[in-house]
Amino acid sequence: MKFKDILAKKRAQLSVLATTAMASASAFAADHTAAIDAAVTDGTTNYTAIITGVITVAAIGFAIGMIVSKLRN
């Protein structure tokens, strides 16, 4: 009889703990939409800067190559 009483008591405590954990889980679920939007904006800005830099370096390399080839003639 004593074992059944202990088991019943522990079952009640576990159910209270589970209910509390489930209720608090929704409190931890925050809305991160603004942070995601900010990260996307930063990523787009960085991507644009990289593409601009690559095109600029290619244009400078082409221009220097044209100048050197004209100086050789």
C-alpha positions in Angstrom: 0.0 0.0 0.0 2.8 2.4 0.8 4.4 2.0 -2.7 1.0 2.8 -4.4 0.7 6.0 -2.3 4.2 7.1 -3.2 3.6 6.4 -6.9 0.3 8.4 -6.8 2.0 11.3 -5.1 4.9 11.4 -7.6 2.4 11.1 -10.5 0.5 14.1 -9.3 3.8 16.1 -8.9 4.9 15.1 -12.4 1.6 16.2 -13.9 1.8 19.6 -12.2 5.4 19.9 -13.5 4.4 19.0 -17.0 1.5 21.4 -17.0 3.7 24.2 -15.8 6.4 23.4 -18.4 3.8 23.4 -21.2 2.3 26.7 -20.1 5.7 28.4 -19.8 6.8 27.1 -23.2 4.5 29.5 -25.0 6.0 32.4 -23.0 9.4 31.6 -24.5 8.1 31.7 -28.1 8.9 35.2 -29.1 8.3 37.0 -32.4 11.6 37.3 -34.2 10.2 38.8 -37.4 11.9 42.2 -36.9 15.3 40.6 -36.3 14.9 38.4 -39.4 13.9 41.3 -41.5 16.9 43.3 -40.2 19.3 40.4 -41.1 17.8 40.1 -44.6 18.3 43.9 -45.1 21.9 43.7 -43.9 22.6 40.7 -46.1 21.2 42.5 -49.1 23.3 45.5 -48.4 26.5 43.4 -48.0 25.7 41.5 -51.2 25.3 44.7 -53.1 28.6 46.1 -51.8 30.4 42.9 -52.8 29.0 42.9 -56.3 29.8 46.6 -56.7 33.4 46.0 -55.5 33.9 43.0 -57.9 32.6 45.0 -60.8 34.8 48.0 -59.9 37.9 45.8 -59.6 37.2 44.1 -62.9 36.7 47.5 -64.6 39.9 48.9 -63.1 41.8 45.7 -64.2 40.4 46.0 -67.8 41.3 49.7 -67.9 44.8 49.1 -66.8 45.2 46.3 -69.3 44.0 48.6 -72.1 46.4 51.3 -71.0 49.3 48.9 -70.9 48.4 47.5 -74.3 48.2 51.0 -75.9 51.5 52.0 -74.3 53.2 48.9 -75.9 52.1 49.9 -79.4 
